[in-house]
Amino acid sequence: MKRPWLALCGLIVLFFSQITWASTIFQSYGEINYREYLAEKRQQGAILVPQTQQPIILSAIEYSAVSSADLISVSGDELLWQNDGGWLEYEVYVEKPGLYNIAIEYLPYGEQVFAIERSVQVNGEYPFWEARRIVLDRQWQNSVYPFGRDDFRNEVRAFQRQIFEWKTVRLSDPNGKSAQPLLWYFKQGFNTIRFIGMRSPVVLRKISLVPPLTYARYQEPEEPITSSRDWLIALEAENPIVKSHSSVMVNASGDPIVSPREDGVTIYNTLYWHRGAEWAEWEFEVPESGYYQIGLRYRQNFKHNMPTFRQLSIDGQVPYEELLIYPFEYDYNWQSKYFSLDDGRPMLFFLSKGVHRIRLTAVSEPVQPTIDTILDVIADLRDLSLAITMATGNNQDRFRDWDLETQIPDAYDRIANAADLLRKEYTRLREISGKAPDAAANLLVSADQLDKLLEAPEKLPLRYKQLSIDSGSISEVLGNAILALQDEPLQIDQIFIASVGHPLPAGKSNWLSRLYVTVKNFVQSFFRNYNAVGKADEDTLEIWVGRGRDFVSVMQQLTDQEFTPKTGIKVAFSLMPREDQLILANSNGTPPDIATSVWFTTPVNLASRGALVDLSQFPDFPEVAGRFHPGAFLSYHYLNGIYALPETQNFWVLFYRKDIFQQLDVPLPDTWDDVIELLPLLQQMGMNFYVPVSAGTGIKALFVMAPFFYQAGAELFSDDGLRSGLQTAEALAGFRRLTDLYTVYSLDNFVAWFFQNFRSGDIPIGVSDYNTYVQLKAAAPELEGLWGIVPMPGELGPNGEVVRWAPGAMQSMIMFNQSKKQEQAWEWMKWWTSAETQARFGNEIEAMFSVAYRWNTANLAAISQIPWTLEELEAIKEQWRWLKDIPQVPGGYILERELSFAWNRVVIGTATGTQNPRLALHEADRNTRRELIRKQLEFGLINEKEEPLVDFRIPVVNQPWDWEKEVLTNEDS
């Protein structure tokens, strides 16, 4: 049945064709950004509340309204906000209207990794866009310093320890777009402040309206009180007393000038961070009161020909206005510099005798006007593309002339204006940097592309997709410019506090010392095993890991701390750069005992050649298998044996832009029929829907096509595993559903990078997986809170439930037959896959390296202990109910290729035209059958008469998982 809202589709399209779709990303919700808000308020006569004004202090427990009584609990003067959602409102009387800061006294609650996030409304509305996401930082520090060492004397990064202490902060932009705390206008009389929960519980004590801070410009002291001695202290940057994010990370530098240093081994001797608003703080003590100089040994060789910016504060105060936004110029080499004025004179800082703290905070305010302009240009180009689409009917007939000047009178002016804006912003950034900044080069590239479009205006209807739609479009290039501009990288070795006039330690190593280190490291490279993390001997369990060194180092640390003391089994890990090393090692008799992070197609490939241990032979295997979804074992089943345990598990979910869908005011699709009903509206707006089949131009991954077959009730292989399942009516229905999305409903055949299209809003909704989730979290901070996930669309089943079957396999772990320590290996595999270990590893790795390292464990009990939001966890768990991985059979690889060819014949076509889905699928089945028979004969599964010689039945998974009945909190059950 058609949805009621679709009856209005034509009216909606007509309405949107008469107005601009969106002038900026900010206006999707109808709000101005913070800079525009301040300009508007000042134009209206609003002033900063003077410092003489007394703060207006509210007790947290004196709230005026709450969304639910269950949301909070009160103890004394403390209010515990216990979960992610809900809202809390306060009423405040303001005697003097004006611009205030909002200050909050809070205590982080719980062991969550992620920061505390809230939205803030004043008098019933968000005053500006940035108010939709306000962050209260958690605080972190290294669990140990100096850092521990591995068996090769390389340092290993310390686990991160969270610090729980009360702190009062003024609400600020979480991306460092403003160097000062946010200003909020409050009218005279009663006002309301509503805090809306987004993520993480918190304990509140006070909410205050306080006068904004003021900053004096630096003035040289007339008679500086200087220290009576020549004094300098050097603080090691890699060991801050506290930092805002666990992703403010220690890095290793082998430069001989860096401290501490040790040749031939890895030493984590610097601190690096690059995201706006992140900070680190160090503690030091001065011997007597007086003026001091403060300097750094640092390197900024990341943002070529452009400075990055930090804010310096001491004991919570920015001493001088010049230090609100302090530049660190690009230089390939390390350098030592005091904080100085433009003329090079070092600034002097008065410090009383005793202990002090110094903080450096990343700020991106200087580049924010450029980013805002780019967003405006991207939105306008998208609007123009939409207008041209509507004017031409998306008809790109090169023999037809279009009178765009009549239909869109300002089209060419808008393109020229966009080019002019981009060049002005490039010039502004060049003035800031004094050089040609690489990060802004795409602004000139885009401006030149716009000029070329204007050189042949009559061809614009044929080339307009270069504005915003095509892969490599101007909008996409500008989106990449935003990524480069918003980064604020800086690497620090030491912080110096020195008496006035004390010379700084050297900042740059000399060429002779660099040559010595280079030669020494070159010679040592012939004797070092760079892949080994632990030393192996005859009594040591050897494990190869197909991940980066950061992951493997944490695995070694956890194993050394927890597994070895409990079991007495020593374990040595090594990096496995390529999986084909397993085949080579097995053939020459030197495989590891265990390999982990192995791609899901590898276990059966090795097991069919007799290389692996059947894990189901262990007596407690059923208990261990109960930790995972039964559908995950389909990829590891071979001849009634199980040859791997799942380690990580993917999820396919529906990503959607909350801001755009709120503006569209339509429900999210739950079935593929819903998607089809939504498509006309999206496409009239110049947008589209995404399915991951569009990600490639050649071979399509089988796991992105499989959901359409599974959801239609088809299987990819027959029950006996000897034939494909493509010959069934259900398979044809699934294949037709897939191809119709392109041939009938006009999905884009190729989408180069869904992340970028989703970010720009060109494709505001689509099916994708864990990797897109991590990309959005790590690389699109401006979209935080503006997107969400729900289970992927499916087919409506006979009982009214939506069937969402989809694969989920990613990495697995295997045990080799040649291992002489199989019992010990099994003990480690049981320990590693336990809920407790998986949860700790996932939280530790994310605490050390940020959300980009989010651990998508396959353990069903551990998934709830990884820092997903409640909304995300609900979507993932619902989708995992329908987990059904792809069986691996000899020759099964051919199915992926043949289905890809079939899709291409139907959707893209050949020289003779496109093919009917039924004929294309029949041809794919015939070719698949031929290759399967060949491999079955090779492996002795059938005889020459094609009669089965072994029982090769594939397990059946046809019922969704029941979380309440089947997931036990005790991971050993």
Secondary structure, DSSP 4 states (H G I P E B T S, - for coil): ---GGGGGHHHHHHHHHTS-S-SSGGGGTT---HHHHHHHHHHTT--BPPTTSPPEEEETT--SEES-GGGEEEETTEEEE-SSS-EEEEEEEESS-EEEEEEEEEEE-SS-SSPEEEEEEETTB-SSGGGG-EEE--EEEESSSSPPB-TTS-B-PPPEEEE---EEEE---TTSSSSSPPPEEE-SEEEEEEEEEEE--EEEEEEEEEPPP--PPP---SS--B-SS--EEEEETTS-SEES-TTSEEEE---TTSSS--TTS--EEEEEE-STT-EEEEEEEESSSEEEEEEEEEEE-SSTTS-EEEEEEETTB--SGGGSSEEE--EEEEEEEE-B-TTSPBP-EEE-SEEEEEEEEE--GGGHHHHHHHHHHHHHHHHHHHHHHHHHTT---TT----HHHHSTTHHHHHHHHHHHHHHHHHHHHHHHSS--GGGHHHHHHHHHHHHHHHSGGGHHHHTHHHHTSTT-HHHHHHHHHHHHT---EEEEEEEEEETTPPPPP-S--HHHHHHHHHHHHHHTTT--TTBSS---TTEEEEEESS-HHHHHHHHHHIIIIIHHHH--EEEEEE-S-THHHHHHHHTT---SEEEEEETTHHHHHHTTT-B--GGGSTTHHHHHTTS-GGGGGGGEETTEE--EE-BB---EEEEEHHHHHHHT-PPP-BHHHHHHHHHHHHHTT--EE-GGGG-SSPPPHHHHHHHHHHTT--SB-TTSSSBSTTSHHHHHHHHHHHHHHHTT---S--S-HHHHHHHTSS-EEEE-HHHHHHHHHH-GGGTTSEEEEEPPBEE-TTSPEE--B--B-EEEEEBTT-S-HHHHHHHHHHHTSHHHHHHHHHHHHHHH-GGG---B--TTTGGGSS--HHHHHHHHHHHTTB-PPP--TTTHHHHHHHHHHHHHHHT-BTTB---HHHHHHHHHHHHHHHHHHHHHHTTSB-TT--B-S--PPPP--S---HHHH--SSTT-
